Amino acid sequence: MTVTVLAIIEPDVKPAPPLAKVMNERLARFAKELQDVHLKGLETVEPLFDDIVIYIGYNSKYSVRWKIVNDVPGSIESEVADQCAKLGYIKWKTVAFGVIDKS
């Protein structure tokens, strides 16, 4: 399984410019670490040609939040949730028209 974690910079979360640069670099580092270290085990999950895409970003209180943006089996979603919980990341609550939140 191919694991992709993308750092999403929200336009509505805007700290002061010097802080924004540091926070954006930090978020990119968290995305790389989540993909390359914490979710490394998912790369050997069958089927190997499947993929999972995860967005991470900040909420309005600058906590790191995450969400899976494609369809994956429940076991994979649980593994991602467990790893993100260990890191202190919170699940991204999506409130958008036409989007069904499974939680």
Secondary structure, DSSP 8 states (H G I E B T S, - for coil): -EEEEEE---TT----HHHHHHHHHHHHHHHHHIIIIITGGGGGSSSTT-EEEEEEEE-TT--EEEEE-S---HHHHHHHHHHHHHTT-EE-----TT-----
